[in-house]
Amino acid sequence: MPGERQMVESAEISETAISETVISENVISETVISEIISRTFRSIPRSDQRRWGELYVRGLLSVSGRKTMRAIADGAGGGVEQSLYQFITKSPWAAEPVRRELADLLLRLEPRAWVVHPLVISKVGQHSVGVERRWVSQYGRVVNCQQAVGVWLAADRGSCPVDWRLALPESWAGEAALRRRACIPADVGSCPPEQCAVEAVSAMAGDWGLPHRPVVMDLRESDAYGICAMLLERRMPFVVRIDPAARGVALRALRPSPRAGRPEPVAEDTGAPCPPGSPLALVPELSRQCLPVEWYDHEADALRATSVGAARVLLRRTGPGAPRPVPADQQELILVGAWRDPARRTPSEYWLSNLPQSQLGTVYRTAMLGHRVRRDLAEVSEGLGIRDFEGRSFRGWHHHMTMVSLAHAATVLSTAPHTEAWPPPVRIPAPRERMGARAA
């Protein structure tokens, strides 16, 4: 078959192309990237597929501009575009085992949280899998886009995405022709991004066997009650940001009873014009428990101190349509309020968590790891082509995002403050320099 012949002929090129790839800015530790490739590709059965995977990852790290198949192929010397396309778009290797190995390897960073971060990928046309015109609040307009969500292992030293979910709208999930065209598996349906994220962290805690870490999410535009209920049902620790004016969720403050270990309800202070049960009604309770918390703002590269207060609360659903009850023995949470601006009467941020109130500083610093993720997304992943996949298949999208995660990990692990497990970054000579050294 012509396709088979192309694969064999191009495979001869790939050995040279892999060894001649120049790593971006020459700061990636060759030891790091080699171990990432050897560890994460163990589940890919064919050696030629593993070679194409390595070539693709090194291309993401070395090619300037958009990380298209053609650009990566040209960077490798040409003649391999069809083989790269076959590896990413058509080859049936499973992405999940690769991501699982990556997550195990990234435990060396000592991650303190699993940060869920949404990703909007703007598109031209209607053929990319999952694309739809929708309102995107961060842009303040309707955008033709894919909507995805990533789960990042986050530490102060660095963060890296380890799992991805593409949120399919109903227009795709329910249309047989679109599903066939994009090769969407039968067990994949329509799923809101936040629910997709809960499924991802559930798999990480269960099937992947990772040590549990608090899940950090922004639920200001989501069903906070429903997502909290799902996380509580799965016994997952979490710190989630909420909209204090959102409807459908009621909070009731609790104080320890002097006569028993069980807390007793406290009447909400309704001095402010807000409905009972709103986080805004609990501001007096939050302010009574205030303390300064130091945390590192990775986006601004600065140490900050924020006044943070907390109150123990009961979480309840108001109105009809509750998707599921919160388990009765897990309703007690802490509401965290943070005053970024000391002049404000009310907090700048509201968070809900099932972590202990006695660890308030740790709770807030955990929530602030979202800044680490936003910085690494902007400074690392964006430059590695996280939005550049031009294919149309569901499998191809997941394969590309997996390769980007590997390239991201190579960058972060090479540049993060190193431990004995990782050597410091070394300058990798360019091909011409290697040739000159041999000639000398």
C-alpha positions as CSV (number, residue, x, y, z in Angstrom):
1,M,0.0,0.0,0.0
2,P,1.3,3.5,-0.8
3,G,0.7,4.7,2.8
4,E,2.7,1.7,4.2
5,R,5.6,2.5,1.8
6,Q,5.6,6.2,2.8
7,M,5.8,5.1,6.5
8,V,8.8,2.8,5.8
9,E,10.7,5.3,3.6
10,S,10.2,8.2,6.0
11,A,11.2,6.1,9.0
12,E,14.7,6.1,7.7
13,I,14.7,9.9,7.7
14,S,13.4,10.0,11.2
15,E,16.5,8.6,13.0
16,T,18.6,11.5,11.6
17,A,15.8,14.0,12.2
18,I,15.4,13.1,15.8
19,S,19.1,13.4,16.6
20,E,19.5,16.7,14.7
21,T,16.5,18.5,16.3
22,V,17.6,21.7,18.0
23,I,15.8,22.4,21.3
24,S,14.2,25.8,21.7
25,E,16.7,28.3,23.2
26,N,19.0,25.3,24.1
27,V,17.8,25.2,27.7
28,I,16.1,21.8,27.7
29,S,18.0,19.1,29.6
30,E,18.6,16.2,27.2
31,T,18.5,13.8,30.2
32,V,15.0,15.1,31.1
33,I,13.6,14.9,27.6
34,S,15.1,11.4,27.1
35,E,13.6,10.1,30.3
36,I,10.2,11.6,29.6
37,I,10.1,10.0,26.1
38,S,11.3,6.6,27.4
39,R,9.0,6.5,30.4
40,T,5.8,7.8,28.8
41,F,6.0,6.0,25.4
42,R,6.3,2.5,27.0
43,S,2.7,1.9,26.3
44,I,3.0,2.6,22.6
45,P,3.7,-0.8,21.1
46,R,5.5,-0.1,17.8
47,S,9.0,1.3,17.7
48,D,8.3,3.4,14.6
49,Q,5.4,5.1,16.4
50,R,7.6,5.9,19.3
51,R,10.1,7.5,16.9
52,W,7.4,9.7,15.4
53,G,6.3,10.6,18.8
54,E,9.7,11.7,19.8
55,L,10.2,13.6,16.6
56,Y,6.8,15.4,17.2
57,V,7.7,16.4,20.8
58,R,11.1,17.7,19.8
59,G,9.5,19.6,16.9
60,L,7.1,21.3,19.3
61,L,10.2,22.3,21.4
62,S,12.3,23.5,18.5
63,V,10.1,24.9,15.7
64,S,9.4,28.6,15.7
65,G,5.9,30.0,15.1
66,R,2.8,27.8,14.7
67,K,3.3,24.1,15.4
68,T,1.7,22.7,12.3
69,M,2.5,19.3,10.9
70,R,4.2,20.9,8.0
71,A,6.3,23.2,10.2
72,I,7.4,20.2,12.4
73,A,8.2,18.2,9.3
74,D,10.2,21.0,7.7
75,G,12.1,21.4,10.9
76,A,13.1,17.8,10.8
77,G,14.4,18.1,7.2
78,G,11.3,17.5,5.2
79,G,9.7,14.4,3.8
80,V,8.0,13.2,7.0
81,E,4.8,15.2,7.1
82,Q,2.6,12.3,6.0
83,S,4.1,10.0,8.6
84,L,3.6,12.6,11.4
85,Y,0.0,13.0,10.2
86,Q,-0.5,9.3,10.4
87,F,0.9,9.1,13.9
88,I,-1.1,11.9,15.3
89,T,-4.4,11.6,13.5
90,K,-4.8,7.9,12.5
91,S,-2.6,5.7,14.7
92,P,-4.7,3.9,17.4
93,W,-2.3,4.3,20.3
94,A,-4.0,5.3,23.6
95,A,-3.3,8.7,25.0
96,E,-4.4,7.8,28.6
97,P,-1.5,5.5,29.5
98,V,1.0,8.1,28.2
99,R,-0.6,10.8,30.3
100,R,-0.7,8.5,33.4
101,E,3.1,7.8,33.1
102,L,3.6,11.6,32.7
103,A,1.7,12.3,35.9
104,D,3.7,9.7,37.8
105,L,6.9,11.3,36.6
106,L,5.7,14.8,37.6
107,L,5.3,13.7,41.2
108,R,9.0,14.8,41.5
109,L,7.7,18.3,41.4
110,E,5.8,17.6,44.6
111,P,2.5,19.0,43.3
112,R,0.2,20.5,46.0
113,A,-3.0,20.8,43.9
114,W,-4.8,19.6,40.8
115,V,-5.8,22.8,39.1
116,V,-8.6,22.6,36.6
117,H,-8.1,25.2,33.9
118,P,-10.4,25.9,30.9
119,L,-9.0,26.4,27.4
120,V,-10.9,28.1,24.6
121,I,-9.5,27.4,21.1
122,S,-10.7,29.8,18.5
123,K,-11.3,28.2,15.1
124,V,-12.2,29.3,11.5
125,G,-14.9,27.1,9.9
126,Q,-17.0,24.3,11.2
127,H,-15.0,21.2,10.6
128,S,-12.8,20.9,13.7
129,V,-14.2,18.4,16.2
130,G,-16.5,20.0,18.8
131,V,-16.4,23.5,17.3
132,E,-19.4,25.7,17.8
133,R,-20.2,29.4,18.1
134,R,-20.7,30.2,21.7
135,W,-20.6,33.1,24.2
136,V,-17.1,33.3,25.9
137,S,-17.1,35.6,28.9
138,Q,-13.3,36.1,28.9
139,Y,-13.6,37.6,25.4
140,G,-16.9,39.3,26.0
141,R,-18.3,38.1,22.7
142,V,-19.5,35.1,20.7
143,V,-16.6,33.0,19.5
144,N,-16.3,30.1,17.0
145,C,-14.3,27.7,19.1
146,Q,-13.6,24.4,20.8
147,Q,-14.0,24.3,24.5
148,A,-11.6,22.1,26.5
149,V,-10.5,21.7,30.0
150,G,-7.1,20.6,31.4
151,V,-6.1,19.2,34.7
152,W,-2.7,20.5,35.8
153,L,-0.4,19.2,38.5
154,A,0.6,22.4,40.3
155,A,3.5,23.2,42.6
156,D,5.3,26.4,43.4
157,R,8.2,25.2,41.3
158,G,6.1,24.7,38.2
159,S,2.9,23.2,36.8
160,C,2.1,20.9,33.9
161,P,-1.2,19.6,32.3
162,V,-1.6,15.8,32.6
163,D,-5.1,15.2,31.3
164,W,-7.4,16.9,28.8
165,R,-11.1,16.7,28.0
166,L,-12.8,18.2,25.0
167,A,-16.3,19.3,25.9
168,L,-18.6,18.3,23.1
169,P,-21.7,20.4,22.6
170,E,-25.1,18.8,22.0
171,S,-24.9,19.8,18.3
172,W,-22.0,17.4,17.9
173,A,-22.8,14.6,20.4
174,G,-26.3,14.1,18.9
175,E,-25.4,14.3,15.2
176,A,-24.4,10.9,13.7
177,A,-22.8,12.4,10.6
178,L,-20.5,14.7,12.6
179,R,-19.6,11.9,15.0
180,R,-18.6,9.7,12.1
181,R,-16.6,12.4,10.4
182,A,-14.6,13.2,13.5
183,C,-14.4,9.5,14.6
184,I,-15.9,10.3,18.0
185,P,-16.0,7.1,20.2
186,A,-19.5,5.8,21.0
187,D,-19.0,6.3,24.8
188,V,-18.2,10.0,24.5
189,G,-21.2,12.3,24.8
190,S,-22.0,15.9,25.5
191,C,-20.5,17.1,28.7
192,P,-20.1,20.6,30.3
193,P,-16.4,21.4,30.8
194,E,-16.6,21.4,34.6
195,Q,-18.3,18.0,34.7
196,C,-15.7,16.7,32.3
197,A,-13.1,17.9,34.7
198,V,-14.7,16.0,37.6
199,E,-14.6,12.8,35.5
200,A,-10.9,13.5,34.8
201,V,-9.9,14.0,38.5
202,S,-11.9,11.0,39.5
203,A,-9.9,8.9,37.0
204,M,-6.6,10.4,38.3
205,A,-7.5,9.6,41.9
206,G,-8.9,6.1,41.0
207,D,-7.6,4.4,38.0
208,W,-4.3,6.3,37.9
209,G,-3.6,5.8,41.6
210,L,-2.2,9.3,42.1
211,P,-1.9,10.7,45.6
212,H,-5.0,12.8,46.2
213,R,-4.4,16.6,46.1
214,P,-7.0,19.4,46.4
215,V,-8.9,20.1,43.2
216,V,-8.8,23.9,42.4
217,M,-11.6,25.1,40.1
218,D,-13.3,28.4,39.2
219,L,-17.0,27.8,39.4
220,R,-18.2,31.4,39.1
221,E,-20.0,30.6,35.8
222,S,-21.0,27.1,36.7
223,D,-23.4,25.1,38.8
224,A,-21.3,25.3,42.0
225,Y,-23.7,23.2,44.0
226,G,-23.7,20.4,41.4
227,I,-19.9,20.3,41.0
228,C,-19.4,20.4,44.8
229,A,-21.9,17.6,45.2
230,M,-20.0,15.5,42.7
231,L,-16.6,16.1,44.3
232,L,-18.0,15.4,47.8
233,E,-19.6,12.2,46.5
234,R,-16.2,11.1,45.2
235,R,-14.5,12.0,48.5
236,M,-12.3,14.5,46.7
237,P,-10.6,17.4,48.5
238,F,-11.3,20.7,46.8
239,V,-11.0,24.5,46.8
240,V,-13.5,26.1,44.4
241,R,-14.1,29.8,43.6
242,I,-17.8,30.8,43.6
243,D,-19.9,33.8,42.6
244,P,-21.4,35.3,45.7
245,A,-24.4,36.5,43.8
246,A,-25.1,33.2,42.1
247,R,-28.6,31.7,42.6
248,G,-29.3,28.1,43.5
249,V,-26.9,27.7,46.4
250,A,-27.5,28.6,50.0
251,L,-24.9,28.8,52.8
252,R,-25.7,28.8,56.5
253,A,-23.0,29.7,59.0
254,L,-22.0,27.3,61.8
255,R,-20.3,27.9,65.1
256,P,-18.9,25.3,67.5
257,S,-21.4,24.5,70.3
258,P,-20.0,25.0,73.8
259,R,-22.0,22.1,75.0
260,A,-21.3,19.5,72.3
261,G,-18.9,18.7,69.5
262,R,-21.5,19.2,66.9
263,P,-21.7,22.8,65.5
264,E,-24.9,24.7,65.8
265,P,-26.4,27.0,63.1
266,V,-25.9,30.7,63.5
267,A,-28.4,33.2,62.2
268,E,-27.1,35.0,59.1
269,D,-26.3,38.6,59.4
270,T,-28.5,40.4,56.9
271,G,-27.2,43.9,57.4
272,A,-26.3,44.1,53.7
273,P,-29.1,44.1,51.2
274,C,-28.6,40.5,50.1
275,P,-30.8,37.4,50.4
276,P,-30.3,35.1,53.4
277,G,-28.0,32.2,52.5
278,S,-25.9,34.3,50.1
279,P,-22.1,34.5,50.8
280,L,-22.6,38.2,51.0
281,A,-24.7,37.7,54.1
282,L,-21.9,36.0,55.8
283,V,-19.3,38.8,55.4
284,P,-19.6,39.8,59.2
285,E,-18.8,36.2,60.1
286,L,-15.9,36.1,57.7
287,S,-14.4,39.4,59.0
288,R,-14.5,38.1,62.6
289,Q,-12.1,35.3,61.6
290,C,-9.7,37.4,59.5
291,L,-5.9,36.9,59.4
292,P,-3.1,37.9,57.0
293,V,-1.9,35.2,54.6
294,E,1.3,35.4,52.7
295,W,1.3,33.8,49.2
296,Y,3.4,34.0,46.1
297,D,1.8,35.5,43.0
298,H,3.5,33.7,40.2
299,E,1.9,35.8,37.5
300,A,3.3,39.0,39.0
301,D,6.4,37.3,40.4
302,A,5.8,38.9,43.7
303,L,5.2,37.9,47.4
304,R,1.8,39.2,48.6
305,A,-0.2,39.4,51.8
306,T,-4.0,39.1,51.8
307,S,-6.5,39.3,54.6
308,V,-8.4,36.1,54.6
309,G,-11.4,35.0,56.7
310,A,-13.3,31.8,57.0
311,A,-16.6,30.5,58.3
312,R,-17.9,27.0,58.7
313,V,-21.1,26.6,56.6
314,L,-23.7,24.2,55.5
315,L,-24.2,23.8,51.7
316,R,-27.8,23.6,50.5
317,R,-29.6,23.8,47.2
318,T,-32.3,26.3,46.8
319,G,-35.1,26.1,44.3
320,P,-36.1,23.2,42.1
321,G,-33.8,21.1,39.9
322,A,-31.2,19.9,42.2
323,P,-29.2,17.2,40.3
324,R,-28.3,15.2,43.4
325,P,-28.3,15.8,47.2
326,V,-25.0,16.6,48.9
327,P,-24.3,13.6,51.2
328,A,-25.7,14.4,54.6
329,D,-22.4,13.7,56.4
330,Q,-20.4,15.9,54.1
331,Q,-22.4,19.1,53.9
332,E,-20.2,21.1,56.2
333,L,-17.7,23.2,54.3
334,I,-15.7,26.3,54.9
335,L,-16.4,29.6,53.1
336,V,-13.3,31.6,52.5
337,G,-13.3,35.3,51.8
338,A,-10.2,37.2,50.7
339,W,-9.8,41.0,50.8
340,R,-7.2,41.8,48.1
341,D,-8.2,45.5,48.5
342,P,-8.1,46.5,52.3
343,A,-10.5,49.4,51.5
344,R,-13.3,47.1,50.4
345,R,-16.1,46.3,52.8
346,T,-16.7,42.9,51.2
347,P,-14.2,40.3,50.0
348,S,-12.7,40.4,46.5
349,E,-13.0,36.6,46.3
350,Y,-15.1,33.8,47.7
351,W,-14.0,30.2,47.9
352,L,-15.6,27.0,49.1
353,S,-13.6,24.1,50.5
354,N,-13.9,20.9,52.4
355,L,-10.3,21.3,53.8
356,P,-9.9,22.0,57.6
357,Q,-10.5,25.6,58.6
358,S,-7.5,25.3,60.9
359,Q,-5.3,25.2,57.8
360,L,-6.7,28.5,56.4
361,G,-3.4,29.8,55.1
362,T,-2.7,26.5,53.3
363,V,-6.2,26.5,51.8
364,Y,-5.8,30.0,50.4
365,R,-2.2,29.4,49.1
366,T,-3.5,26.2,47.4
367,A,-6.2,28.3,45.7
368,M,-3.6,30.7,44.5
369,L,-1.7,28.0,42.6
370,G,-4.1,28.9,39.7
371,H,-1.7,31.8,39.1
372,R,1.1,29.4,38.6
373,V,-0.9,27.5,36.0
374,R,-1.9,30.7,34.2
375,R,1.7,31.8,34.0
376,D,2.9,28.4,32.7
377,L,0.1,28.3,30.2
378,A,1.0,31.7,28.8
379,E,4.8,31.3,29.0
380,V,5.2,27.6,28.1
381,S,2.2,25.9,26.5
382,E,1.2,28.7,24.3
383,G,4.6,28.6,22.7
384,L,4.4,24.9,22.3
385,G,1.3,24.9,20.0
386,I,-1.4,24.1,22.5
387,R,-4.0,25.8,20.2
388,D,-2.3,24.9,16.9
389,F,-3.8,21.5,16.0
390,E,-5.4,21.7,12.6
391,G,-6.8,18.2,12.3
392,R,-10.4,17.3,12.5
393,S,-10.5,14.0,14.4
394,F,-11.3,13.5,18.1
395,R,-8.3,11.1,18.4
396,G,-5.9,13.5,16.7
397,W,-6.9,16.3,19.0
398,H,-6.1,14.2,22.1
399,H,-2.9,12.9,20.6
400,H,-1.7,16.5,19.9
401,M,-2.6,17.7,23.4
402,T,-0.7,14.7,24.9
403,M,2.4,15.6,22.9
404,V,2.1,19.3,24.0
405,S,1.9,18.1,27.6
406,L,5.1,16.1,27.2
407,A,6.9,19.1,25.7
408,H,5.6,21.3,28.5
409,A,6.9,18.8,31.1
410,A,10.3,18.8,29.5
411,T,10.5,22.6,29.6
412,V,9.2,22.8,33.2
413,L,11.3,20.0,34.6
414,S,14.4,21.4,32.9
415,T,14.0,25.0,34.2
416,A,12.4,24.4,37.6
417,P,14.7,24.5,40.7
418,H,16.1,21.0,40.4
419,T,16.6,18.2,42.8
420,E,19.0,15.3,42.8
421,A,16.6,13.4,40.6
422,W,17.1,15.8,37.8
423,P,20.4,17.3,36.5
424,P,20.5,21.0,35.8
425,P,19.7,22.2,32.3
426,V,22.7,22.0,29.9
427,R,23.2,23.8,26.6
428,I,22.5,21.4,23.7
429,P,24.8,22.1,20.7
430,A,23.2,22.8,17.4
431,P,23.8,20.3,14.6
432,R,26.5,22.5,12.9
433,E,28.3,22.8,16.2
434,R,28.3,19.1,16.6
435,M,29.8,18.7,13.1
436,G,32.5,21.2,13.9
437,A,33.4,19.4,17.0
438,R,33.8,16.1,15.1
439,A,35.9,17.8,12.5
440,A,38.2,19.3,15.1
